[in-house]
């Protein structure tokens, strides 16, 4: 019988991730499907589960150990400002990847998108694992982003050994994706955090928005 206590769920998820399995977990925005980023085969399995184009990179989820970020990402001053101001939340920041590190999660690119989600259970899993998670929404590509564990299970549960049910997600919108890897900041997807909030933090009058999923 599975231990459904927070500690039991963390242990089950970490064990599965260390074995190269995929895990469904709740974030503040939507449910995600995740793998240990150090395991290339597990990362590739996310693409198969989602029927996702391997040319589309995955994001990295980090925990409370902020020092890990510097092993995978080059933190620009603008990125640090956003992270320090927003704290864990519904954002994904894209910056240059750390030279010398590569992963199928990058899809051959030189940038990496990262998040810190404000969900204690997820932070506990990442901290216990000692590595970030390669992750994305737990849906088949083109399908609706799941806001409950049951919705995620229906779409990609057959590929995952552990499903953590944290109840309905808080936002129901995907994270806002902020690209800081180029000459000027740009929002690739406006989600739970409005563009004007990002612009204000960065000291900009406005910021270009490529796509919006806000309701």
Secondary structure, DSSP 8 states (H G I E B T S, - for coil): ----SHHHHHHHHHHHHHTT-EEEEE-SSSEEEEEETT-HHHHHHHHHHHT--TTS--EEE--S-GGGHHHHB---HHHHHHHHHH-SSSEEEEEEB-TT---GGGTT-SEEEEE--S-HHHHHHHHHHTS-EEEEESS-TTS---SSHHHHHHHHGGGEEEE----S-SS-S--EEEE-SSSS-EEEEB-SS-HHHHHHHTT-S--EES-B---
